[in-house]
Amino acid sequence: MAIKKTPVIIFSNMRYDSPIEATSLFIARNLAEDRLVYYIGYPYTVKDYINNKNSDTFLKLRKSFFNVDDALLDTDIPNLKKLVLPLVASINFIPEGKIFRWVLKFNERLIVKRIQEVLKKNGIQDFIFLNSFNFYYPGVGNGLKPAIKVYQCIDPMITPYDMRHGLVSELQLVKESDMVICTSKALYNEKLKINPNTFFVPNAADLSHSSKALDKDTDVHSLLKKIPKPIIGYFGSIERRLDYDIIKDVVKENPDKSFVFAGPFINEHIPAWFFNTPNIYLLGQVPYDDMPSMLKGFDIAIIPFKKDDVSATIFPLKLFEYLGAGKPVIITNFNPDLKEYTHGMVEVCADAASFNNSINSILENDTSEEQARRVTIAMENTWEIRSKEIADLIEKGIATKSINN
């Protein structure tokens, strides 16, 4: 069975219209270039509906929630369809145990029934089921009869909401999947102990988007125009992963430079000084569509993550987006695997002193030749390439499963 002729169902932890970059959506868009893809986002609950039933989103989806004939929606890509699930019960507040698992199975039956009805209505019998980090509903793949069940593990589990039931649910998913694909070697090593059919396929960049920063017609983002140069910039969420100790020292040592953080911030993880430092500029969440104009205004792009067990599992999307924009990049040494994919073109720093040295060296010595090399590295790490790697793995997995059966 060739994957190009087999529809793919992607059951994601992210909704299709989420403002946050989603690995699952990048994969869906690229797989849909030569096959039919049904994208299923995280289901809405009855509570969501009661609280938001008059919002634009819910008014548009009202028929889809309650009628299978309206459940499949077109997107801007002909082969990529959104499959809308029925409303499910809100259950995360229930303590882990038999009652929670019983109610979870009720929700999963609703989800499975909707998928089965859509498949039957569209005459689809053979399909691939890819659970992209939606460990909240681990039994959905078991309720269907796909050619292969694949679990894509994208991130470590760190929030209390996820860990409440996720530790049990993800273990079930890893054990029961025919194949597991991880986005970092640390996650790969962890899951390999549970499922021998575990593989490593790292995250990548949407080069067609980030490279717009190199276009002469792309203007610098309006939020940056009044900020003094040089600008040392970060594009992403401001939360617990950032190494605030290093940031504090670096910012203090460079009062003549502007440190810009463009992204939503999770206040409980951010120290008070961060909001009151003169040369730190917090821009708030910036739409993904605006990323090229934001990156164009950066003189240096940074990823100052903490070095810990959680960060060791992170293969950040923004790394290759920065490189695809031609920007010099400085990162902390949070994940040693990144060196293999950046060929010495990214400055990796263990402390504030080396971070300072890298900033000053880049500002003095960066060249157009190095910019071109950074773009070349990004071109080796695109979603087109990663999607093909995933497709090839799944095709081999189907062939192996057929032989074993």
PLY file of the C-alpha trace (Angstrom):
ply
format ascii 1.0
element vertex 405
property float x
property float y
property float z
element edge 404
property int vertex1
property int vertex2
end_header
0.00 0.00 0.00
1.61 3.28 -1.10
1.11 6.23 1.20
0.50 8.55 -1.77
-2.74 6.66 -2.46
-3.76 6.38 1.18
-5.67 9.17 2.94
-4.18 10.44 6.20
-6.17 11.39 9.27
-4.23 13.75 11.54
-5.66 13.95 15.04
-3.92 16.99 16.50
-3.70 18.68 19.88
-3.96 22.01 18.02
-7.01 23.42 16.28
-6.75 24.33 12.63
-7.29 28.05 13.24
-4.93 28.30 16.22
-2.74 31.46 16.19
0.18 29.36 17.48
2.53 27.59 15.07
1.63 23.91 14.98
3.91 21.09 13.83
0.82 19.03 12.98
-0.53 21.71 10.64
2.77 22.09 8.79
2.85 18.31 8.33
-0.79 18.26 7.19
-0.25 20.97 4.59
2.77 19.24 3.11
1.29 15.75 3.09
-1.77 17.20 1.33
0.37 18.11 -1.68
-0.06 14.58 -3.05
-2.71 12.86 -0.94
-5.99 13.46 0.86
-5.59 14.67 4.44
-8.31 15.06 7.07
-7.18 17.39 9.88
-8.95 16.93 13.21
-8.18 19.52 15.87
-8.61 19.33 19.63
-12.38 18.88 20.19
-14.57 21.60 21.66
-16.45 20.77 24.86
-20.03 21.43 25.89
-18.62 24.02 28.32
-16.79 25.76 25.44
-20.04 25.91 23.50
-22.09 27.31 26.39
-19.51 30.02 27.06
-18.88 30.96 23.42
-21.94 29.90 21.42
-22.50 33.42 20.04
-18.89 33.95 18.96
-17.99 34.01 15.26
-16.12 30.71 15.56
-19.03 28.85 17.09
-21.62 30.39 14.79
-19.60 29.14 11.81
-19.25 25.64 13.27
-22.73 25.24 14.78
-24.02 22.96 12.01
-20.78 20.99 11.94
-21.02 20.08 15.62
-24.46 18.54 15.28
-24.68 17.26 11.70
-22.24 14.83 10.10
-23.22 16.10 6.65
-21.58 19.43 7.58
-18.60 17.97 9.42
-16.09 18.11 6.58
-14.94 21.62 5.67
-12.71 22.84 2.85
-9.43 24.71 3.43
-7.22 26.73 1.10
-5.54 23.47 -0.01
-7.80 21.22 -2.14
-6.58 17.93 -0.59
-6.69 19.22 3.00
-10.04 19.07 4.79
-11.02 20.01 8.33
-13.05 17.32 10.07
-15.14 18.88 12.85
-15.93 16.67 15.83
-19.11 16.73 17.92
-19.03 18.47 21.29
-17.59 16.35 24.09
-17.85 16.49 27.88
-15.39 18.58 29.93
-13.62 15.98 32.07
-10.07 17.09 32.91
-11.18 18.20 36.40
-12.06 14.58 37.31
-9.28 12.87 39.31
-7.31 10.17 37.54
-8.96 6.77 38.08
-11.76 4.49 36.92
-14.43 7.20 36.75
-12.26 9.47 34.61
-11.29 6.61 32.28
-14.95 5.57 31.90
-16.05 9.09 30.95
-13.03 9.47 28.66
-14.13 6.34 26.78
-17.56 7.92 26.34
-15.93 10.99 24.74
-13.73 8.79 22.58
-16.74 6.85 21.32
-18.33 10.13 20.19
-15.13 11.07 18.36
-14.71 7.64 16.75
-18.34 7.55 15.62
-18.01 10.94 13.88
-14.81 9.90 12.10
-16.33 6.58 11.01
-19.43 8.33 9.66
-17.35 10.79 7.64
-15.13 8.02 6.27
-18.15 5.94 5.26
-19.89 8.93 3.69
-16.78 9.62 1.58
-16.09 6.00 0.67
-12.77 5.77 2.52
-11.77 2.34 3.81
-7.97 2.34 3.94
-6.33 5.21 5.79
-3.40 6.19 8.01
-4.10 7.49 11.51
-1.53 9.99 12.83
-2.08 11.17 16.38
-0.04 14.37 16.58
0.51 14.89 20.31
-3.19 14.56 21.16
-2.53 12.32 24.16
-5.74 13.59 25.76
-7.69 11.00 23.73
-5.37 7.98 23.53
-8.00 5.40 22.53
-9.33 7.02 19.35
-6.93 5.18 17.05
-7.93 1.86 18.63
-11.59 2.55 17.88
-10.82 2.92 14.17
-9.24 0.37 11.84
-6.39 2.23 10.14
-3.65 0.69 8.02
-1.26 1.96 10.68
-1.48 3.91 13.96
1.25 6.52 14.40
1.90 8.69 17.44
3.91 11.88 16.96
5.48 13.07 20.22
6.29 16.76 19.82
7.07 18.11 23.29
7.70 17.07 26.88
4.73 17.17 29.22
5.24 19.99 31.72
1.98 21.75 32.65
-0.18 20.49 35.54
-3.19 20.38 33.19
-1.41 18.01 30.81
0.23 15.90 33.49
-3.01 15.34 35.43
-4.03 12.55 33.04
-1.41 12.82 30.32
1.24 10.67 31.97
-1.13 7.69 31.95
-2.69 8.49 28.57
0.56 9.07 26.68
2.03 5.84 28.02
-1.02 4.05 26.60
-0.54 5.80 23.25
3.14 4.94 23.01
2.53 1.29 23.88
-0.42 0.79 21.54
0.82 2.68 18.46
2.38 0.79 15.56
4.96 3.55 15.25
6.16 6.52 17.33
7.85 9.58 15.79
9.62 12.07 18.08
10.84 15.60 17.35
13.94 15.42 19.58
16.52 12.75 20.40
15.79 13.05 24.11
12.12 12.21 23.49
13.22 9.49 21.06
15.46 7.86 23.66
12.64 8.02 26.21
9.93 6.50 23.99
12.24 3.90 22.45
12.38 2.14 25.82
8.61 1.62 25.58
8.07 1.05 21.86
10.89 -0.37 19.67
9.30 1.15 16.55
10.29 4.68 17.57
11.97 7.13 15.20
13.48 10.63 15.31
12.29 13.28 12.84
13.09 16.83 14.05
11.08 20.00 13.57
11.80 22.30 10.65
11.02 25.70 9.13
8.39 27.11 6.85
11.09 28.60 4.67
8.63 30.03 2.16
7.35 32.26 4.97
10.42 33.19 7.02
12.52 33.90 3.92
10.18 36.80 3.11
12.35 38.73 5.58
14.97 38.80 2.80
12.63 40.41 0.27
13.30 44.05 -0.44
9.55 44.64 -0.50
9.09 43.38 3.07
9.02 46.34 5.43
10.34 46.24 8.99
7.48 45.73 11.44
5.94 48.98 12.66
6.48 47.96 16.32
10.25 47.98 15.76
10.66 51.27 13.96
11.03 53.41 17.07
13.20 50.94 18.99
16.93 51.90 18.99
19.34 49.73 17.05
20.96 47.25 17.34
18.03 44.95 18.10
18.60 41.56 19.69
15.30 39.76 19.14
13.31 36.75 20.29
10.11 35.60 18.56
7.99 33.22 20.66
6.31 32.65 24.00
7.89 34.24 27.06
7.49 31.60 29.76
9.28 29.11 32.00
11.73 27.83 29.36
13.65 31.10 29.16
16.88 31.37 31.15
16.16 34.62 32.97
19.47 34.55 34.86
21.49 34.66 31.65
19.13 37.20 30.09
19.47 39.50 33.11
23.26 39.49 32.97
23.40 39.93 29.19
20.92 42.81 29.17
22.78 44.53 32.01
26.11 44.25 30.19
24.64 45.69 26.98
22.72 48.88 27.89
23.40 50.27 24.38
21.44 47.44 22.75
17.69 46.78 22.57
16.38 43.36 23.58
13.02 42.69 21.95
10.68 39.86 22.99
7.77 39.39 20.60
5.25 36.90 21.90
2.66 36.17 24.57
3.92 36.05 28.15
2.97 33.73 30.98
3.26 36.10 33.94
3.72 33.55 36.72
7.02 32.40 35.20
8.51 35.84 34.57
10.51 37.76 37.22
9.41 41.32 38.00
12.68 42.93 36.80
11.96 41.66 33.29
9.04 44.06 32.97
10.99 47.04 34.34
14.29 46.97 32.47
14.75 49.99 30.16
16.37 48.17 27.23
13.91 45.24 27.23
10.93 45.75 24.92
7.92 43.45 25.33
5.76 43.61 22.21
3.10 41.06 23.15
1.87 38.36 20.80
2.62 39.09 17.16
0.66 37.19 14.46
2.60 34.45 12.68
1.87 36.21 9.39
3.92 39.18 10.67
6.98 37.09 11.52
9.01 38.02 8.39
8.64 41.77 9.00
9.54 41.25 12.64
12.64 39.16 11.85
13.72 41.71 9.24
14.14 44.26 12.02
16.31 41.97 14.19
20.07 42.37 13.98
20.54 39.13 15.92
17.96 36.46 16.76
18.21 34.54 20.05
16.86 31.44 21.79
17.94 31.78 25.46
16.39 28.60 26.92
17.31 27.03 30.25
19.53 23.98 30.18
17.43 21.31 31.91
15.74 17.96 31.27
12.73 19.65 29.65
14.70 21.88 27.27
16.88 18.95 26.24
13.78 17.57 24.48
13.05 20.78 22.52
13.81 21.16 18.82
12.47 24.72 18.34
10.73 25.71 15.12
12.08 29.24 15.44
15.70 28.13 15.02
15.34 27.32 11.34
12.91 30.19 10.81
15.60 32.56 12.06
18.16 30.96 9.74
15.71 31.02 6.83
15.45 34.77 7.34
19.24 34.96 7.06
19.64 36.15 10.64
22.66 35.40 12.83
21.47 33.23 15.72
22.69 32.84 19.30
21.28 30.08 21.50
22.07 28.64 24.90
23.36 25.07 25.12
19.95 23.60 26.04
19.92 20.83 23.42
23.26 19.46 22.16
21.55 17.75 19.19
21.05 21.11 17.49
24.74 21.41 16.58
24.42 18.50 14.16
21.77 20.37 12.17
23.32 23.84 12.14
26.89 23.08 10.92
28.62 25.63 13.12
26.53 28.56 11.86
24.74 29.07 15.19
26.53 30.44 18.24
25.95 28.09 21.20
26.62 29.69 24.60
26.86 28.15 28.06
26.82 31.40 30.07
26.27 35.14 29.95
29.92 35.92 29.21
30.01 33.81 26.05
26.60 35.21 25.06
27.99 38.76 25.35
31.06 37.86 23.30
28.90 36.33 20.59
26.69 39.41 20.36
29.61 41.78 19.95
31.47 39.51 17.53
28.44 39.12 15.27
27.67 42.83 15.23
31.24 43.58 14.19
31.95 40.72 11.79
28.78 39.36 10.17
28.90 39.13 6.36
26.56 38.55 3.44
28.38 35.25 2.77
27.47 34.00 6.24
23.88 35.13 5.70
23.75 32.99 2.54
25.17 30.00 4.41
22.47 30.34 7.07
19.75 30.26 4.42
21.35 27.16 2.89
21.21 25.40 6.26
17.55 26.33 6.63
16.88 24.86 3.19
18.13 21.52 4.50
15.54 21.65 7.29
12.19 22.46 5.68
8.76 21.01 6.38
8.74 19.61 2.84
11.79 17.50 3.70
10.49 16.48 7.13
7.07 15.54 5.73
8.72 13.31 3.14
10.79 11.65 5.87
7.61 10.98 7.86
5.79 9.71 4.76
8.66 7.34 3.96
8.74 6.01 7.53
5.00 5.38 7.52
5.13 3.63 4.14
7.86 1.31 5.44
5.83 0.78 8.62
2.77 -0.28 6.62
4.86 -2.69 4.56
6.40 -4.21 7.72
3.01 -4.52 9.38
1.58 -6.26 6.32
4.44 -8.78 6.31
4.08 -9.50 10.04
0.31 -9.97 9.71
0 1
1 2
2 3
3 4
4 5
5 6
6 7
7 8
8 9
9 10
10 11
11 12
12 13
13 14
14 15
15 16
16 17
17 18
18 19
19 20
20 21
21 22
22 23
23 24
24 25
25 26
26 27
27 28
28 29
29 30
30 31
31 32
32 33
33 34
34 35
35 36
36 37
37 38
38 39
39 40
40 41
41 42
42 43
43 44
44 45
45 46
46 47
47 48
48 49
49 50
50 51
51 52
52 53
53 54
54 55
55 56
56 57
57 58
58 59
59 60
60 61
61 62
62 63
63 64
64 65
65 66
66 67
67 68
68 69
69 70
70 71
71 72
72 73
73 74
74 75
75 76
76 77
77 78
78 79
79 80
80 81
81 82
82 83
83 84
84 85
85 86
86 87
87 88
88 89
89 90
90 91
91 92
92 93
93 94
94 95
95 96
96 97
97 98
98 99
99 100
100 101
101 102
102 103
103 104
104 105
105 106
106 107
107 108
108 109
109 110
110 111
111 112
112 113
113 114
114 115
115 116
116 117
117 118
118 119
119 120
120 121
121 122
122 123
123 124
124 125
125 126
126 127
127 128
128 129
129 130
130 131
131 132
132 133
133 134
134 135
135 136
136 137
137 138
138 139
139 140
140 141
141 142
142 143
143 144
144 145
145 146
146 147
147 148
148 149
149 150
150 151
151 152
152 153
153 154
154 155
155 156
156 157
157 158
158 159
159 160
160 161
161 162
162 163
163 164
164 165
165 166
166 167
167 168
168 169
169 170
170 171
171 172
172 173
173 174
174 175
175 176
176 177
177 178
178 179
179 180
180 181
181 182
182 183
183 184
184 185
185 186
186 187
187 188
188 189
189 190
190 191
191 192
192 193
193 194
194 195
195 196
196 197
197 198
198 199
199 200
200 201
201 202
202 203
203 204
204 205
205 206
206 207
207 208
208 209
209 210
210 211
211 212
212 213
213 214
214 215
215 216
216 217
217 218
218 219
219 220
220 221
221 222
222 223
223 224
224 225
225 226
226 227
227 228
228 229
229 230
230 231
231 232
232 233
233 234
234 235
235 236
236 237
237 238
238 239
239 240
240 241
241 242
242 243
243 244
244 245
245 246
246 247
247 248
248 249
249 250
250 251
251 252
252 253
253 254
254 255
255 256
256 257
257 258
258 259
259 260
260 261
261 262
262 263
263 264
264 265
265 266
266 267
267 268
268 269
269 270
270 271
271 272
272 273
273 274
274 275
275 276
276 277
277 278
278 279
279 280
280 281
281 282
282 283
283 284
284 285
285 286
286 287
287 288
288 289
289 290
290 291
291 292
292 293
293 294
294 295
295 296
296 297
297 298
298 299
299 300
300 301
301 302
302 303
303 304
304 305
305 306
306 307
307 308
308 309
309 310
310 311
311 312
312 313
313 314
314 315
315 316
316 317
317 318
318 319
319 320
320 321
321 322
322 323
323 324
324 325
325 326
326 327
327 328
328 329
329 330
330 331
331 332
332 333
333 334
334 335
335 336
336 337
337 338
338 339
339 340
340 341
341 342
342 343
343 344
344 345
345 346
346 347
347 348
348 349
349 350
350 351
351 352
352 353
353 354
354 355
355 356
356 357
357 358
358 359
359 360
360 361
361 362
362 363
363 364
364 365
365 366
366 367
367 368
368 369
369 370
370 371
371 372
372 373
373 374
374 375
375 376
376 377
377 378
378 379
379 380
380 381
381 382
382 383
383 384
384 385
385 386
386 387
387 388
388 389
389 390
390 391
391 392
392 393
393 394
394 395
395 396
396 397
397 398
398 399
399 400
400 401
401 402
402 403
403 404
